[in-house]
Amino acid sequence: MSGFRIDVNVMRITRITSVVQENPEVKTLYFEDELSSKGEPGQFLMVWIPGVDEVPMSLSSIGPGNSASITVRRVGEATSALHSMKAGDRIGIRGPYGVGFKPIAGRVVLVAGGVGVAPLYPLLIRLKDYGSEVYAIIGFKSREDMVFLDRIIEVLPQSMVTVTTEDGSYGVRGVVTDVLRVKLEEERYDMVYACGPEGMLREVYDLTKMYRVPVQLSLERYIRCGMGVCGSCCLGEYRICRDGPVFSGEQLLKVEDEFGNFKLDRAGRRLPIKR
Ligand SMILES: Cc1cc2nc3c(=O)[nH]c(=O)nc-3n(C[C@H](O)[C@H](O)[C@H](O)COP(=O)(O)OP(=O)(O)OC[C@H]3O[C@@H](n4cnc5c(N)ncnc54)[C@H](O)[C@@H]3O)c2cc1C
């Protein structure tokens, strides 16, 4: 039908086409949805699990065709319900929402913590299309937490990937920011992109500020409406769902007191972030 546009705010019901177990706590759910397949890396969906809840999930693959995916770490009721789903089960989707990563042509570093690697994967594909030189630093607590490494090695030579584990069971013992510090000290980069726990993101931000390298970070807050109305995902003057979830270093300058230090919980209470 010519001129017909589907509104991202209207929930679409779709069936899961396949499920991949990435590790004991992480699964990727594939589905068909035209709007999701046209999303940008870093954008998120509001995913409704019938009878349970509706939660934000980043796009972990975009295309080919109308296909897309989310990669879910099991932490509570909604994510456990998503983990119990099989091909053919139904979920509701709104979005894609928010401001995603802006790819650039240049020398860039991707920094991922845990399941934070999921939204960086479609970004990596986009950066390769731009002809960028990409170095990836991916950190996990332990070997059994590793996700997406196989997919990344398909796109990047192994010499351009460093894996860290906190317990030293794989790759370099330590955390991603140890490696990032050395990279920024040794070489000049045009952009750092990162996604992971907020304490890690704050350290990435502080390092890029010190070495004067532009940065884009994907942040999380408690998201309810996903469309900038309810204010439950505020970070200072920003709403994560509408102004983010991806923010530049310049934007974060204005919320330095709060970023990495405080967040709002489900009831709107201001809580310290553990680092
Ligand atoms: C923009 C964005 C993108 C995200 N992308 C991913 C992703 O790709 N993969 C992934 O595994 N997780 C992602 N998350 C986190 C995911 O939304 C939460 O883990 C999930 O909502 C937890 O729900 P639950 O019922 O299983 O757990 P609960 O027991 O309800 O909560 C566990 C913790 O999850 C967080 N949480 C709960 N509900 C929400 C909510 N509505 N919005 C934000 N945080 C919430 C809270 O910090 C809470 O303490 C993303 C969050 C945001 C904001």
The ligand as an ORCA input file, in Angstrom:
! r2SCAN-3c Opt
* xyz 0 1
  C      18.353      0.577     26.519
  C      18.495     -0.768     27.192
  C      18.933     -1.843     26.460
  C      19.076     -3.097     27.066
  N      19.528     -4.131     26.298
  C      19.680     -5.345     26.865
  C      20.158     -6.443     26.087
  O      20.446     -6.317     24.890
  N      20.282     -7.642     26.706
  C      19.979     -7.815     28.042
  O      20.102     -8.936     28.528
  N      19.545     -6.789     28.796
  C      19.371     -5.566     28.254
  N      18.923     -4.522     29.008
  C      18.598     -4.774     30.442
  C      17.234     -5.455     30.542
  O      16.231     -4.579     30.101
  C      16.957     -5.884     31.999
  O      17.923     -6.860     32.360
  C      15.584     -6.507     32.124
  O      14.613     -5.509     31.982
  C      15.434     -7.223     33.480
  O      14.104     -7.647     33.635
  P      13.744     -8.902     34.579
  O      12.260     -8.889     34.833
  O      14.314    -10.142     34.022
  O      14.543     -8.590     35.880
  P      14.124     -7.814     37.210
  O      14.301     -8.751     38.340
  O      12.815     -7.103     37.036
  O      15.245     -6.724     37.270
  C      16.637     -7.019     37.341
  C      17.380     -5.744     37.049
  O      17.188     -5.390     35.661
  C      16.949     -3.990     35.522
  N      15.623     -3.756     34.934
  C      14.459     -4.352     35.248
  N      13.456     -3.874     34.496
  C      13.999     -2.938     33.709
  C      13.486     -2.052     32.730
  N      12.197     -2.006     32.413
  N      14.357     -1.192     32.117
  C      15.663     -1.218     32.411
  N      16.214     -2.016     33.324
  C      15.390     -2.869     33.966
  C      17.029     -3.387     36.900
  O      18.335     -2.849     37.081
  C      16.840     -4.537     37.850
  O      17.553     -4.347     39.026
  C      18.772     -3.262     28.438
  C      18.333     -2.159     29.188
  C      18.205     -0.924     28.584
  C      17.741      0.238     29.389
*
